[in-house]
């Protein structure tokens, strides 16, 4: 009985949705950039619950100060405009005085950010009852470059601008702050909006315009655009008319209302007949002279998008579709019901892509109004799947960069074989191969900025396009139209989509769910091919996702003989092939799945090494090509003072998509030393599917040998190293804080030559084994990032431990920064007085780099330009000094401040340090120096010019007889600009 009751209440929770009908009167003041309005909302409680409060959005307050969730998200995404803006750029909504059913009502702002509040209902709102909520409101518009609401001069982008009830659904209230990412969740209802503004503004808005004379005026403008020839751009604002007009818009079945006003707008107009109902929809476009030439085709893009989306998903339910040209910083375009705003495009393909994508949101967001904050894939992912389909239908020849033109470089790098649709695969695979992917079904705030695109848009779209390829268009479209019909003007959740996905696939569609809800990867693999009486038996394996895959037979020209889908299978399955004469079998030949490793997808019918793809050599680098084993090569040149000019060849297998094993070898020949030199490395990247603790483990074995210490002296070093980096998993990946463990074992063999006389060369060789162990804490905050390193250096003759903290403080919108650094280190023991093992106040130079971890073209030079290179570390003094070096303890602090100006790569620095005075004759006191510096790449390539220095250093300079040019030093940290390392350091 109890069980029955529990069951009853669980299924008794029937779908409901609230309804809000709005009347808004608003006037624009285009001198003060403000809106003065009054809003009346009929809030109808269709829920089974009695409501005592209504959560209200006050969106414009997201722009009210630099502590709002929007401000914090902008900073997190590296956008500092708002953070460093003056008060004239901020925005707010004020003068709110709620009345509910005519009675004054209070709000409760405790524990809510500035941009939402709880409206306390004076009287409880019972199921089925209506509350009339009214208030005046006054909006100061922010600078439109901050996000999406605002003004740019007298161009107005009026979005998310009025007081608005949050959604209350079966999961409760969904009050949320305005954010740039994961914007919408709103109640359906009926809108009547009356906008008053100077009469020479062109206004485009959600809803149907009721003013006949205004419609006639717009249509007349559209006619003049047809005959107008673009001559020169005029982007200045004409003066505002003295008279005003009031425009009325009405619309039902929408959940938001946006409007755009600009006196400069040209207008275009067209129409489209819908494929299913035959109804006609009017298309409007409004644009400035900025990209007018491109926008003259915008009506074609609008109507084509409406037609295709209607055909595939169900007819467009409204009477107009509109696109306006706008300066928005947040993304290329933005959707609102019936109207979209499009940023600067640059070319026709991009403009068409953005317009069609944003128009598509009328289906996936507008009509199917899912909760984008919580499940952004339901609108962005499903919409991007339609985008991929649209672009392939209308632009099948576009290459991966969205261009018709394959440059010589693209052909050379064999990038021309990839089509536009492969873009999404590479976006997904770039992070998935590094274990930095995230499940598309996460909350919008849990994604890293890159993954918001790579997972929510790209991977989710790939999943739906994969499904369509498998089911065929008819079954897929029937399912999507059924979803649309059932859920239109409602709020579907993921569990409401799955039945339609299953309808399309004809099975449980677990593989689609896995693609959306997990980070499981797909890897289809050919195990073996056996000849049988009737043909062949092909055994294939699915690792991870158990989905369907195509099997294609090719002849020796690479032409398709036959192709069929293997339905979803678990682990191993055997496919009988009745074809007898074919050259090769390939899985996923059309690249329709999300197969993360396509290198194991092919087998030849005969021969040896049947699974191995033909070997290909390619210059420099390229995208991975599953049909070939590609080795990249490039001639290289190098230089150091001993080997002189070096020439050689770099051979590697590294491409943007990380492989499990990656190698690079670079044999070289030094023309001064007549010696072979070079480097070699092999790296193993552990592919961890689902470890809770480990994000990545990279292990590298490397070797290097080069000459050192003067031509003709036979000096050289050979170094072997085994090194690992372990990244502890961040959960979620968007966390700023990350923990890393590094270790390295390095064997260095060094040969030094001395020439006591012209005839005699004495060489000595020493071998050393070094250990290195470090813990690193990184905080990736964009405005105040820091990292902390605690490290041990181990050797049979000494052990030392050191701690280094580096922080960066962004000071202005140009990201000019203050850098602070603290260092402390001490020896635990030492049995040697080798000065190279000391902590040095002036950082690590060539001689100090005993593990040979860095590149020093003039490693042991005592004078000349190359002797003035160092790589920071220890005391990190920029002036050269032997003062303060110690095999005891040392502390130091460093500061650098960049000039605040955008185009001036100049700054000032200061260093101060102190080391153990014990046992040192004439022990220096506190050492210091300061000066100015220039940078090419901040923190990586910099040049330092000392200006002042402390007394001990002054005496040393005098004693050594150094002139000023010898005090100038530079940092080049070659390790940081190594492209092989840089590409893997791109944040997930
Ligand atoms: Zn979108």
Boltz pocket constraint, residues with backbone or C-beta under 6 A from the ligand:
constraints:
  - pocket:
      binder: B
      contacts: [[A, 357], [A, 358], [A, 361], [A, 379], [A, 380], [A, 383]]
      max_distance: 6.0
